[in-house]
């Protein structure tokens, strides 16, 4: 950034002459001004917000545990709130301020939500609603997110095929738990497996040669 000493015009590009008077510019710069935002200062602000929220969450959880211990020791409601606070911090750091892609954020946050709700179910008496409904429902949610991402990113849809295989593997778990009589609601268990398999088959069939090439490249065959 230069300034013409003859006509006092500020020039933002790298030209060596003033566009008005054609006077030769001297690269003395303008103190305190910059073409680019201060990325380091912005990152520090975000980091401060992350650490502030984490500190407040820790203090609040300690107070809630103390209150829970003094008032009602039979129900560990403070731990339930602690799990929610932990998930909120993860969402802040990963989904809002994280640098990973949409797919990685979606899969990680859904899986963490499943684990969080499993923990809440266990702490509140373990009625198995987390395994019957949340676990297979979360897998269907990942499949839906993959379908939306494929529609949005149609030029690079084949890159999601490995994630589709991952959801198939995950959807086998509820079916196995169903056969072991740990899960008692069969519709979502089989539904999650069916949605995952049909999403992969649809991508494979409609993708034709590009889909098969992607699988060969991934598995080195």
N, C-alpha and C positions, 0 to 999 in steps of 0.2 A: 504494500500500500504506500503510495507516494502522494506528495502534494506539490502542485505547481507554485513556485514562489512568485511568479509573475501575475497570475490571475486567481490564485488561491483556490483552485479547483482540486478536489480530492480524486485521484485516479485509483481504481480498485484492481485493474489488471496489471500485467507486467510490461506495459509499453514504456519506452524510454523517452517519449516526447508527449507533451500535452496535446490532447486532441483539439483544443480550442486555439491556442496561440502558437503551437508547435515549438514551444520552448523546451530545451533539454531538461529533463527531470533529474533531480538528485535523490537517490534512494536513502533519504534520512528517516523515513517512516513516521508514523504518528504514535507517540507513546500512549500506552493504555488501551489501544485498539487492536483487534485481531480479526482475521477473516474466519477463523474456525472457533467453534465452541470449546470451552475448557472441559474436555472429557474427564480429566483427572478429578477436577472439583465435583463434577456431576456424580462420578462413581463414588467419591467419598461421601456425598450426601446420601446416596442410596445405601451404602454400607452402614452409615450412622443410623438410618431408619431401621434397617434390619436388626442391628444390635440393640437399638432402643426397644423395639417390639419384643425381642427375645428376653431382654432384661425384665420388662414389665410382666411378661408371661411367667417367668420364673418366680418373681416376687408374689404375683397373684396366686400362683399354684401353691406356694409355701403357706400363704395365709389360709387358703381354702383347706389344705391338709390339716392345719392346726385347728381350724373351726370344725372340720369333720370329725377329728379325733376327740374334741371336747363335747360335741353336741350329739352326734349319732355315729357310733362305731360299727353298727351292723351293716349299713349301706355305704359303700366306698364311692359316693357321688363325686368327691373331689378328684379321684383318679379318672373318672369319666370326663370331667371338665379338663383335666390335664391332657388327656389324649386329644381332645378337640383343640386345645391351645397348641399342642405340638403339631397337629395337622395344619392349623392356620399358619404357623411359622414356616412349615414346609411349602405351603402354597405361595406364601410371600416370596420366599427365596427362589423357588423353582419356577413357578408359573408366571409370576409378575416380573421378577428381576433376573430370572435365569436366562442363560444364553443358548440353551439347547433348543432343538426344533420342536414344532408342534406335536409331532407324533410321540417323541420321547417324553414330553411333558404330560401328554394325555395318558399314555400307558402307565407311567410311574405314579401319577396322581390317582388314577382309578385303582391301581393295585394297593397303594397306600390307604386309600379310603376303605377298601375291603378289609385290610388288616386292622384299621382303626375300628370299624364296626364289629369285627370279630372280637376285639378286645372289650368293647362296650357291652356286647352280648354276654361275654364271660363274666364281667364285673357285675352285671345286673341280674344274674341268676341263670344264665345260659339256657335260653329257651329255643336255641337253634335257628332262630329267624335269620341270623347272619349267614348260616350255611344254606338254608333252604331258599332264601330269596336274594340276599345281597351278593353272594359269591357268583352264582350263575348270571344274575342280573348285571353285575359289573362286567362280566365277559361280553355280554350282549352290547353293553354300552361301548366297549372298546371296538367291537365289530362295527357299530354304527359310526363311530368316529373315523375308523378306517375307510368306510364307504364314502363318507363326506369328503375326506382328504383325497381320495381317488378322483372324485368328481371335480374337486377344485384344482387339483394338480394333475390334469389329464395327460400332460406331456411326459410325466415321469411316474405314471401309475404303477409300473412294474417294480418300483423300489419298495412297495408296500407288501410284496408277496411273502417275504420272510416274517413280517409281523403277523400276517394272516396264518402262517404255519404255527407261530407262537400261540395265537388264540385257540387254534385247534388242540394243541397240547394242553393248554390251560382248561379248555372245556371238557377234556376227558376226565379231569379230576372230579367234578361234581357227579359224573356218571358212575365213577368208581365208588365214590362215597354213597351214592344211591344204592348200589348193589350191596354195599356193606351195611346198609340200613342205618347209616349215620344221617343221611338226608332223607326226609320223608315226603318231600314235594317233588314229584317226578317231572312235572311239565317244564319248569324252568331249566332243570338239569339237562334234559334231552333237547330242549329248545336252544340252549346256548351252544350245544354241540352241533345241532342242525344248522343254525345261523352261521357258525364259523366255517363248517364244511362247505355249505352252499356259496358263501362269499368267496372262498378260495377257488372252488370249481368254476364259478362264474368268471373270476379274473383269469383263470387258466384257459378256459374255453374261448372267451371273447378276446382275450389277448393274443391267442393263436401263437405265431412263431416268436413274437417278442417275449411272451410269457415263458415259453419253453427255453428260450435263450437265456433269460434271466436265471431260471432255476439251474441250468447247466453251469452258468458262470458262478453262481453262489456255491454249488456243491462240487465244482471242479470235475464234472463228468463230461 
